[in-house]
Amino acid sequence: MLNWSRFPINVPNTITIVRILLTPLFIILLLKDMVQPALLTFAAAGISDGLDGFIARTTNQRTELGAHLDPLADKLLLMAAYICLGALKSIPTWLSVVVISRDVVIVMGIALLNLNNITVKIQPSLVSKATTVFQLATVFVILAPWFPQNGMFRSFLFFGTGLLTVVSGLHYMYVGINLLQKGMEEKSP
């Protein structure tokens, strides 16, 4: 039976759920070529990401639900943005593939660890946080008309985001393989 007391709905969790619900709105606006409203929706989701974390830390409202929902909300928004922007040819297809592949590998790794009853504490690394910042900045810059859209600036942004995404993905794979190996050794007689 599911223990609902482990999943309290508080202000930070509510903000995170709203962020999840903003993702379909962002997709619809982007696909309807309503770039400014899509940008505002994306910015609101980004601000809410910082806000829910700040409220959870300062008011001691951290929960297990929030620890799982927050990265899920981030992944949903970023994956939606990179799929849509790649399909619309606003960013290079290779960048969309790199960003989506990293997230799929991370989710598969967590699932593999869970299937082997290996507890995973979800905690982003420094390189992962930098990757998220670059990924968010790339989407924001592409959607915001006031940023320079010249080739050199965009190339720097695309390659920087791609490089950080690959490094972060490799780091998570390294950590995941070590956790899996350690967990399997502890289960062996």
HELIX and SHEET records of a PDB file:
HELIX    1   1 TRP A    4  ARG A    6  5                                   3    
HELIX    2   2 VAL A   11  LEU A   31  1                                  21    
HELIX    3   3 VAL A   35  THR A   58  1                                  24    
HELIX    4   4 GLU A   64  ALA A   87  1                                  24    
HELIX    5   5 THR A   93  LEU A  115  1                                  23    
HELIX    6   6 LEU A  126  LEU A  143  1                                  18    
HELIX    7   7 GLY A  151  LYS A  187  1                                  37    
END                                                                             
